[in-house]
Amino acid sequence: MISWRKHYRQTLIAIGLLLSTSASIYGQDGDPKNGEKLFKANCTACHALDKQVVGPPLKGIVAKVKEEAGVGPDWLHKWIKNNKELRASGDKYANEIFEKFNKTEMQLFPNLTDKDIDDILAFTTNPPAPEPAADPKKDATTTDAAAAPANNTTTSVVIISLLAIAALLVWILIKLRQLVKLGQSEDLAGLNETRVKSFSEIYEKYHYVGKGLIAILALLATYGIWNWIMWIGVYKGYKPEQPIYFSHKIHAGEQKIDCQLCHSSAKYGKVSEIPSMNVCMNCHRTISEYGANDYMEPGKDKAFYDGEIQKIYAATGWDPAKQQYTGKTQPVEWTRIHNMPDFVYFNHSQHVVAGEQAIINSFNKKNPNNKIDVVCKACHGKIDTMNVVQMANDFTMGWCIECHRTTEVDMNNGYNKEYFKNLHEKLKKQYPKDGGKITVDAIGGLECGKCHY
C-alpha cells in the first residue's frame, strides 16, 4: 500500500531544498544594469571587477565569500552597509578581511537599500557584456566611400588647372614669336634711337620721385625693425610638447575638475604652481586605465592614454600590482608655458579672488559671443577645450593696461562699496553720463610702481 503521507513529507523537503539552493544562486534577484550604475557611482574609487585596487576584485564576490567563509548575500549586505559595526560584533571573517588589506577602513553605505545592494551583487556576479567596439575596417570602408566623390572632384580640378596652364604657355609662345618679328622691323629701330641711354639720365629726370621712394622704403624698413623688436618675447600660440601628455579637455572639460583642485596656489598665492605628481596620484592611484568609451582625441586610442598613466606611476614610484610605493622616483621635466619676466610683479590671488567677478563681467561684456564662467579663462583662454595647452594671449604691457582701463571695479562687493565710497560719489558728479563707474585704472591700475619695483 502506498504511503501518501510519506511521499507528501518527501515532496515538502525537496521543495525546501530547491528554494534554499535557488536563494544561494545569486544574480537573478537583482538588476545587473542598474547595479553597474551603482557600482560606478559608489565602488570604483576602491574596487574593480577584475583586479585589486585599494580593495579586492569584486567579480564573483558572492561565490567567493561562500567558498572562503560559508557566508551568503546577507553577510555582504551587513558588510556593505556598516562593515565597522560588523567587525565590532566579533565577526571572524570581517576582521580577517580588515587585517588582510592593511586595516584600510572601507566607506560605510547606510544609504544603499537592500535592492541597491542586490543590484550591485547581481552586476558583480553577471556583468553585462561590453558593447562591441566599432570595426575600424568597416569605418575605413565607409570613409573611403564617402571620400570617393571628393576625390573625383579634386581630380577634375587638377585636370582643369593643367589645361589652363597649357593654354597660358601656348599664348606666351605666340606673343614671344610676335616680339621676335617686331625686333626685326624698322619700327623698333626708330624706337631705339629715341629711348633714354642710361640709368643716370632716368634719375636726373625723376630724382624727386626717386628720393621719395627711398624715403618711403626707409620708413617701412624702420617700422618693420621696430615692430619685430616689440614682439620679441611674445609667444602667443606657443604650445610645447610635454614629457607626460596631459589633456585639459579631458580633465577640466569632460570630467569637470575645477582648476584650483590642481592649481591650488592660484587662489592664495602669487604664482599658480605646476602641481606635484602627488596631486595626480590622488586620482590615478585608483584610475590605472582610461575608459574605452570615454572621449579620445582624434589620432589617440586607449593604449596611448594607458601608457601616459604608466608614466605617472614611473615618476612617483608606484607599483599598481602591489598597491604601494617602491621609493624609486623619476623627476618630470615639464616645459613651462607662461612665465612673467623678473621685472614684472603679478599676483594671481589678487586677480582670482579680489578681481574675479569684475574680470568675468568685463570679459563677457567685451565678448558677448564668447562668454566665460571661470576667471582663469579671461587670460588663459578656454583651457577646458584644449587637448594641448597653449598661450592664448599676448601678455604684453599694452594688453594688461587695456584690461585695467576697461575693467570696472565690482561695486556690489561690500568692501569696495565702502572703501571707494567717496571716489564713487566724486566720479558720479564728474562723469554723470557714465554713472560714475570706476575702472581699475582709476584706483591705481596704471601706476608704474604697482607692477614694477
ZADREN-110271 format. One line per 2 residues: number of its first residue (from 1); their letters; for each residue y, z, x of C-alpha. Coordinates in nm, 3 decimals. Example, Ala and Ser with C-alpha at 12.3 -4.5 7.8 and 13.67 -1.06 7.14 Angstrom:
! ZADREN-110271
1 = as = -0.450,0.780,1.230; -0.106,0.714,1.367;
END
This chain:
! ZADREN-110271
1 = mi = 0.000,0.000,0.000; 0.344,-0.096,0.132;
3 = sw = 0.576,0.197,0.201; 0.920,0.070,0.086;
5 = rk = 1.084,0.397,0.189; 0.970,0.345,0.549;
7 = hy = 1.095,-0.017,0.558; 1.426,0.091,0.400;
9 = rq = 1.476,0.351,0.672; 1.397,0.095,0.948;
11 = tl = 1.643,-0.153,0.797; 1.924,0.106,0.798;
13 = ia = 1.853,0.189,1.164; 1.859,-0.181,1.256;
15 = ig = 2.191,-0.234,1.077; 2.340,0.068,1.256;
17 = ll = 2.229,-0.060,1.594; 2.370,-0.404,1.516;
19 = ls = 2.709,-0.258,1.419; 2.729,-0.039,1.730;
21 = ts = 2.630,-0.332,1.953; 2.885,-0.564,1.797;
23 = as = 3.153,-0.299,1.842; 3.088,-0.298,2.216;
25 = iy = 3.118,-0.674,2.245; 3.495,-0.681,2.281;
27 = gq = 3.735,-0.969,2.249; 3.656,-1.062,1.890;
29 = dg = 3.866,-0.787,1.726; 4.191,-0.885,1.899;
31 = dp = 4.411,-1.192,1.920; 4.399,-1.332,2.278;
33 = kn = 4.712,-1.546,2.228; 4.923,-1.251,2.120;
35 = ge = 4.753,-1.046,2.390; 4.870,-1.297,2.651;
37 = kl = 5.233,-1.248,2.543; 5.197,-0.869,2.550;
39 = fk = 5.021,-0.882,2.888; 5.306,-1.087,3.041;
41 = an = 5.569,-0.857,2.892; 5.409,-0.525,2.988;
43 = ct = 5.140,-0.566,3.255; 5.226,-0.841,3.503;
45 = ac = 5.457,-0.620,3.712; 5.148,-0.437,3.843;
47 = ha = 4.844,-0.642,3.738; 4.696,-0.990,3.747;
49 = ld = 4.379,-1.119,3.586; 4.202,-1.240,3.898;
51 = kq = 4.339,-1.034,4.190; 4.467,-0.691,4.285;
53 = vv = 4.844,-0.647,4.281; 4.957,-0.283,4.254;
55 = gp = 4.668,-0.210,4.022; 4.322,-0.370,3.992;
57 = pl = 4.247,-0.715,3.846; 4.204,-0.688,3.470;
59 = kg = 3.984,-0.983,3.384; 3.674,-0.845,3.211;
61 = iv = 3.805,-0.489,3.230; 3.620,-0.384,2.911;
63 = ak = 3.284,-0.476,3.061; 3.384,-0.329,3.399;
65 = vk = 3.465,0.023,3.270; 3.148,0.012,3.058;
67 = ee = 2.943,-0.071,3.367; 3.114,0.179,3.601;
69 = ag = 3.151,0.484,3.378; 2.985,0.404,3.047;
71 = vg = 3.315,0.423,2.859; 3.441,0.178,2.599;
73 = pd = 3.762,0.044,2.442; 3.855,0.387,2.300;
75 = wl = 3.884,0.522,2.655; 4.102,0.226,2.754;
77 = hk = 4.329,0.296,2.455; 4.381,0.652,2.580;
79 = wi = 4.434,0.536,2.940; 4.692,0.271,2.849;
81 = kn = 4.891,0.488,2.609; 4.905,0.801,2.825;
83 = nk = 4.693,0.798,3.141; 4.871,1.110,3.266;
85 = el = 4.751,1.311,2.970; 4.400,1.169,3.011;
87 = ra = 4.390,1.275,3.376; 4.525,1.620,3.290;
89 = sg = 4.239,1.665,3.042; 3.998,1.654,3.337;
91 = dk = 3.854,1.309,3.268; 3.646,1.233,3.579;
93 = ya = 3.673,0.854,3.568; 4.053,0.861,3.508;
95 = ne = 4.105,1.083,3.813; 3.874,0.865,4.026;
97 = if = 4.088,0.559,3.948; 4.406,0.756,4.025;
99 = ek = 4.270,0.858,4.366; 4.135,0.510,4.441;
101 = fn = 4.478,0.348,4.402; 4.667,0.593,4.627;
103 = kt = 4.776,0.819,4.340; 5.013,0.550,4.213;
105 = em = 5.143,0.654,3.872; 5.077,0.396,3.602;
107 = ql = 5.351,0.347,3.346; 5.290,0.505,3.006;
109 = fp = 5.284,0.279,2.700; 5.309,0.502,2.391;
111 = nl = 5.500,0.221,2.219; 5.193,-0.005,2.209;
113 = td = 4.994,0.013,1.887; 4.614,0.007,1.872;
115 = kd = 4.638,-0.354,1.752; 4.856,-0.443,2.053;
117 = id = 4.605,-0.290,2.294; 4.317,-0.466,2.115;
119 = di = 4.501,-0.797,2.164; 4.559,-0.728,2.534;
121 = la = 4.194,-0.637,2.588; 4.088,-0.949,2.398;
123 = ft = 4.306,-1.154,2.635; 4.154,-0.992,2.945;
125 = tn = 3.803,-1.049,2.806; 3.854,-1.404,2.687;
127 = pp = 4.181,-1.550,2.823; 4.284,-1.881,2.661;
129 = ap = 4.220,-2.185,2.876; 4.538,-2.305,3.055;
131 = ep = 4.698,-2.619,2.923; 4.580,-2.926,3.117;
133 = aa = 4.831,-3.041,3.377; 4.987,-3.381,3.336;
135 = dp = 4.790,-3.660,3.504; 5.010,-3.790,3.789;
137 = kk = 4.830,-4.126,3.788; 4.897,-4.168,3.418;
139 = da = 5.259,-4.069,3.468; 5.287,-4.316,3.754;
141 = tt = 5.143,-4.593,3.534; 5.389,-4.510,3.257;
143 = td = 5.676,-4.503,3.506; 5.572,-4.838,3.653;
145 = aa = 5.553,-4.991,3.308; 5.898,-4.857,3.221;
147 = aa = 6.036,-4.974,3.554; 5.899,-5.329,3.517;
149 = pa = 6.193,-5.463,3.308; 6.438,-5.307,3.554;
151 = nn = 6.259,-5.475,3.846; 6.274,-5.811,3.669;
153 = tt = 6.648,-5.767,3.611; 6.703,-5.678,3.977;
155 = ts = 6.512,-5.989,4.090; 6.726,-6.210,3.865;
157 = vv = 7.046,-6.060,4.006; 6.928,-6.120,4.364;
159 = ii = 6.839,-6.485,4.291; 7.176,-6.549,4.123;
161 = sl = 7.357,-6.387,4.417; 7.171,-6.603,4.669;
163 = la = 7.256,-6.918,4.472; 7.623,-6.817,4.460;
165 = ia = 7.628,-6.761,4.839; 7.464,-7.102,4.895;
167 = al = 7.726,-7.272,4.676; 8.005,-7.094,4.869;
169 = lv = 7.865,-7.214,5.203; 7.849,-7.574,5.077;
171 = wi = 8.214,-7.552,4.964; 8.319,-7.416,5.307;
173 = li = 8.138,-7.700,5.485; 8.316,-7.957,5.268;
175 = kl = 8.657,-7.801,5.344; 8.583,-7.792,5.719;
177 = rq = 8.499,-8.160,5.710; 8.831,-8.234,5.541;
179 = lv = 9.016,-8.035,5.811; 8.845,-8.232,6.086;
181 = kl = 8.961,-8.559,5.925; 9.315,-8.420,5.891;
183 = gq = 9.318,-8.335,6.264; 9.260,-8.697,6.345;
185 = se = 9.551,-8.819,6.130; 9.915,-8.893,6.223;
187 = dl = 10.040,-8.634,5.970; 9.901,-8.347,6.177;
189 = ag = 10.061,-8.478,6.495; 10.401,-8.467,6.325;
191 = ln = 10.346,-8.107,6.219; 10.258,-8.005,6.579;
193 = et = 10.596,-8.126,6.704; 10.789,-7.902,6.462;
195 = rv = 10.586,-7.576,6.497; 10.715,-7.278,6.694;
197 = ks = 10.574,-7.282,7.051; 10.523,-6.910,7.134;
199 = fs = 10.497,-6.552,7.001; 10.824,-6.457,7.169;
201 = ei = 11.010,-6.710,6.959; 10.849,-6.569,6.643;
203 = ye = 10.950,-6.214,6.741; 11.306,-6.326,6.823;
205 = ky = 11.333,-6.487,6.486; 11.177,-6.198,6.285;
207 = hy = 11.238,-5.894,6.512; 11.377,-5.679,6.229;
209 = vg = 11.064,-5.732,6.027; 10.851,-5.662,6.337;
211 = kg = 11.031,-5.335,6.415; 10.998,-5.227,6.052;
213 = li = 10.624,-5.294,6.055; 10.581,-5.099,6.381;
215 = ai = 10.774,-4.804,6.236; 10.559,-4.805,5.923;
217 = la = 10.241,-4.818,6.132; 10.366,-4.526,6.345;
219 = ll = 10.439,-4.317,6.034; 10.098,-4.395,5.887;
221 = at = 9.929,-4.304,6.216; 10.124,-3.975,6.235;
223 = yg = 10.031,-3.889,5.876; 9.665,-3.972,5.942;
225 = iw = 9.654,-3.748,6.250; 9.834,-3.464,6.068;
227 = nw = 9.602,-3.493,5.768; 9.298,-3.489,5.998;
229 = im = 9.427,-3.177,6.177; 9.495,-2.995,5.848;
231 = wi = 9.135,-3.047,5.732; 8.975,-2.907,6.045;
233 = gv = 8.756,-2.615,5.938; 8.743,-2.721,5.571;
235 = yk = 8.378,-2.767,5.478; 8.374,-2.827,5.103;
237 = gy = 8.029,-2.958,5.007; 7.862,-2.801,5.313;
239 = kp = 7.500,-2.714,5.225; 7.279,-2.643,5.525;
241 = eq = 6.902,-2.610,5.520; 6.780,-2.250,5.529;
243 = pi = 6.469,-2.111,5.703; 6.332,-1.998,5.364;
245 = yf = 6.401,-2.225,5.067; 6.586,-2.021,4.806;
247 = sh = 6.687,-2.181,4.476; 6.972,-2.005,4.295;
249 = ki = 6.895,-2.225,3.994; 6.552,-2.063,3.962;
251 = ha = 6.667,-1.706,4.023; 7.016,-1.694,3.866;
253 = ge = 6.974,-1.986,3.624; 6.617,-1.987,3.493;
255 = qk = 6.537,-1.616,3.545; 6.892,-1.492,3.461;
257 = id = 6.905,-1.250,3.754; 7.254,-1.101,3.791;
259 = cq = 7.437,-1.199,4.113; 7.506,-0.836,4.201;
261 = lc = 7.139,-0.738,4.193; 7.107,-0.910,4.532;
263 = hs = 7.472,-0.919,4.647; 7.540,-0.556,4.558;
265 = sa = 7.829,-0.505,4.800; 8.038,-0.783,4.639;
267 = ky = 8.148,-0.533,4.375; 8.208,-0.235,4.601;
269 = gk = 8.281,-0.375,4.946; 8.496,-0.616,5.142;
271 = vs = 8.210,-0.855,5.218; 7.937,-0.991,4.992;
273 = ei = 7.646,-0.941,5.228; 7.334,-1.156,5.273;
275 = ps = 7.058,-0.950,5.105; 6.791,-0.799,5.328;
277 = mn = 6.432,-0.912,5.289; 6.352,-0.575,5.130;
279 = vc = 6.561,-0.685,4.831; 6.337,-0.993,4.797;
281 = mn = 6.029,-0.771,4.816; 6.146,-0.565,4.518;
283 = ch = 6.019,-0.853,4.305; 5.792,-1.053,4.534;
285 = rt = 5.569,-0.760,4.615; 5.410,-0.840,4.279;
287 = is = 5.513,-1.206,4.239; 5.295,-1.373,4.501;
289 = ey = 5.264,-1.713,4.330; 5.501,-1.947,4.150;
291 = ga = 5.428,-2.016,3.784; 5.265,-2.355,3.734;
293 = nd = 5.460,-2.408,3.411; 5.797,-2.283,3.540;
295 = ym = 6.092,-2.504,3.639; 6.036,-2.713,3.950;
297 = ep = 6.294,-2.913,4.137; 6.217,-3.287,4.150;
299 = gk = 6.004,-3.355,4.456; 5.877,-2.996,4.477;
301 = dk = 5.548,-2.854,4.349; 5.379,-2.516,4.306;
303 = af = 5.224,-2.531,4.653; 5.571,-2.570,4.807;
305 = yd = 5.713,-2.262,4.632; 5.399,-2.057,4.709;
307 = ge = 5.445,-2.146,5.076; 5.804,-2.017,5.072;
309 = iq = 5.687,-1.686,4.921; 5.437,-1.656,5.207;
311 = ki = 5.733,-1.691,5.450; 5.886,-1.380,5.288;
313 = ya = 5.560,-1.192,5.350; 5.552,-1.309,5.713;
315 = at = 5.913,-1.194,5.764; 5.854,-0.849,5.613;
317 = gw = 5.504,-0.797,5.749; 5.348,-0.766,5.404;
319 = dp = 4.973,-0.814,5.360; 4.922,-0.923,4.994;
321 = ak = 4.544,-0.877,5.017; 4.563,-0.512,5.129;
323 = qq = 4.889,-0.447,4.941; 5.050,-0.279,5.241;
325 = yt = 5.292,-0.347,5.528; 5.146,-0.432,5.867;
327 = gk = 5.456,-0.341,6.071; 5.473,-0.691,6.222;
329 = tq = 5.808,-0.834,6.107; 5.995,-1.155,6.191;
331 = pv = 6.376,-1.192,6.170; 6.505,-1.461,5.936;
333 = ew = 6.791,-1.663,6.087; 6.993,-1.754,5.777;
335 = tr = 7.269,-2.013,5.816; 7.598,-1.872,5.688;
337 = ih = 7.791,-2.095,5.445; 8.107,-1.901,5.352;
339 = nm = 8.291,-1.739,5.644; 8.659,-1.648,5.637;
341 = pd = 8.849,-1.673,5.970; 8.905,-1.344,6.153;
343 = fv = 9.282,-1.358,6.092; 9.233,-1.358,5.712;
345 = yf = 9.176,-1.040,5.513; 8.979,-1.091,5.191;
347 = nh = 8.830,-0.813,4.981; 8.554,-0.906,4.737;
349 = sq = 8.574,-0.585,4.537; 8.946,-0.636,4.471;
351 = hv = 8.872,-0.968,4.302; 8.535,-0.885,4.140;
353 = va = 8.648,-0.554,3.987; 9.029,-0.542,3.953;
355 = ge = 9.078,-0.916,3.904; 8.758,-1.002,3.716;
357 = qa = 8.892,-1.068,3.367; 9.220,-1.217,3.490;
359 = ii = 9.039,-1.467,3.714; 8.791,-1.567,3.441;
361 = ns = 9.070,-1.616,3.184; 9.283,-1.818,3.428;
363 = fn = 8.993,-2.043,3.531; 8.885,-2.112,3.172;
365 = kk = 9.245,-2.188,3.072; 9.276,-2.446,3.351;
367 = np = 8.923,-2.583,3.293; 8.860,-2.580,2.916;
369 = nn = 8.564,-2.818,2.954; 8.404,-2.627,3.241;
371 = ki = 8.431,-2.261,3.144; 8.269,-1.977,3.338;
373 = dv = 8.120,-1.645,3.228; 8.091,-1.474,3.567;
375 = vc = 8.383,-1.419,3.805; 8.178,-1.533,4.108;
377 = ka = 8.175,-1.890,3.973; 8.554,-1.924,3.999;
379 = ch = 8.528,-1.951,4.378; 8.164,-2.032,4.447;
381 = gk = 8.106,-2.282,4.166; 7.822,-2.274,3.917;
383 = id = 7.570,-2.122,4.155; 7.315,-2.086,3.875;
385 = tm = 7.279,-2.466,3.863; 7.239,-2.516,4.241;
387 = nv = 6.898,-2.554,4.400; 7.070,-2.563,4.740;
389 = vq = 7.391,-2.358,4.763; 7.696,-2.549,4.883;
391 = ma = 8.060,-2.464,4.946; 8.218,-2.552,4.612;
393 = nd = 8.590,-2.524,4.701; 8.830,-2.585,4.993;
395 = ft = 8.904,-2.216,5.062; 9.232,-2.319,5.228;
397 = mg = 9.551,-2.112,5.222; 9.706,-2.355,4.973;
399 = wc = 9.407,-2.317,4.743; 9.442,-1.937,4.744;
401 = ie = 9.820,-1.948,4.688; 9.782,-2.187,4.394;
403 = ch = 9.540,-1.939,4.233; 9.783,-1.648,4.286;
405 = rt = 10.067,-1.849,4.132; 9.875,-1.942,3.817;
407 = te = 9.655,-1.635,3.751; 9.810,-1.393,3.503;
409 = vd = 9.766,-1.021,3.556; 9.545,-0.872,3.283;
411 = mn = 9.796,-0.664,3.086; 9.527,-0.549,2.842;
413 = ng = 9.399,-0.333,3.125; 9.529,0.020,3.065;
415 = yn = 9.609,0.078,3.434; 9.804,-0.249,3.471;
417 = ke = 9.983,-0.197,3.142; 10.118,0.139,3.254;
419 = yf = 10.173,0.058,3.623; 10.365,-0.269,3.564;
421 = kn = 10.544,-0.147,3.251; 10.898,-0.169,3.395;
423 = lh = 10.832,-0.503,3.565; 10.691,-0.642,3.243;
425 = ek = 10.999,-0.543,3.043; 11.226,-0.693,3.311;
427 = lk = 11.038,-1.026,3.308; 11.046,-1.039,2.927;
429 = kq = 11.426,-1.033,2.941; 11.447,-1.268,3.240;
431 = yp = 11.196,-1.526,3.110; 11.192,-1.489,2.730;
433 = kd = 11.013,-1.826,2.681; 10.716,-1.711,2.889;
435 = gg = 10.695,-1.377,2.711; 10.741,-1.200,3.043;
437 = ki = 10.395,-1.294,3.172; 10.312,-1.152,3.514;
439 = tv = 10.124,-1.366,3.762; 9.967,-1.238,4.083;
441 = da = 10.249,-1.379,4.298; 10.497,-1.154,4.111;
443 = ig = 10.318,-0.838,4.227; 10.300,-0.933,4.595;
445 = gl = 10.035,-1.206,4.587; 10.240,-1.429,4.822;
447 = ec = 10.335,-1.164,5.077; 10.207,-1.263,5.422;
449 = gk = 10.101,-0.909,5.504; 9.859,-0.895,5.210;
451 = ch = 9.618,-1.132,5.387; 9.739,-1.147,5.750;
453 = y = 9.798,-0.831,5.950;
END
